[in-house]
Amino acid sequence: MGARLKYGNTRCEFRGEKFDSKKELERHLVLLDMQRRGEIEGLMRQPEWHLEVNDKLICKYRADWRYWQGRGKNQRMVAEDAKGFQTAEFKLKWKLCKALYPEIDWRLS
């Protein structure tokens, strides 16, 4: 078992990959199974987006996962984060992500 962190979560490891919480690891296992069954594709951990306003980089946002869901014209990119506690910084970045990248389906798990 890993060390407890600031917000009470415990770091975990699975097949050499590190996760910030048990919740994140459990969701990752579900997403891997969904990909195996063909429900999603292109699963990627820790994708990063540049949050720019008027061509100026304000900050970067790193989600827990990015994947594609749906088929053909209905296929959408999904960015997902496993959050137990939402800091003020997270809430602001989340709003910026949704405003700057409306074509992405932003999800919290």
PyMOL commands that set and color helices and strands:
alter all, ss='L'
color gray80, all
select helices_A, chain A and resi 22-36+72-74+88-100
alter helices_A, ss='H'
color red, helices_A
select strands_A, chain A and resi 12-14+17-19+40-45+48-53+56-62+65-69+76-81+105-108
alter strands_A, ss='S'
color yellow, strands_A
deselect
rebuild
show_as cartoon
